[in-house]
Amino acid sequence: MMSVKKRQNILLFTLPVTLLPIVVAGKTGVSWLNIVSLVILAVWVVLVAILWRCPYCNKKLPGLPSRDVEVCKHCGKDLTEEN
C-alpha cells in the first residue's frame, strides 16, 4: 500500500511537468504543442483521480493534492503515518 506522502510527492512532482508544456505552447503558439499539452494534462487529471485517495478506505481525499491532509474525513485514519 502506497502512503499518502508518496502519492502527494508523485502528484506534486508531476504537476510542473504537466504545466511546462502548457506555458511553452502559450508563449510560442505552436499548435501541435497545445494538443500534447492537453493530453499531458488529461493524464495528470487521471493520475489525481487514481492516486489522491485514502489508502485505507480508498475514498477520494478532498481537493487537490496538498500537504495539509492529515486525517481521512471518511474513515478517520491518520494519513501522516508511513506504511
JOCOR-V992396 format. One record per helix or strand. SS is the DSSP state (A for helix, B for strand). FROM is the first residue (numbers start at 1). TO is the last residue. Records with the same first field share a line. If there is no record, write none. Layout:
SS=FROM-TO  FROM-TO
This chain:
A=4-28  31-51
B=53-53  60-60  71-71  78-78
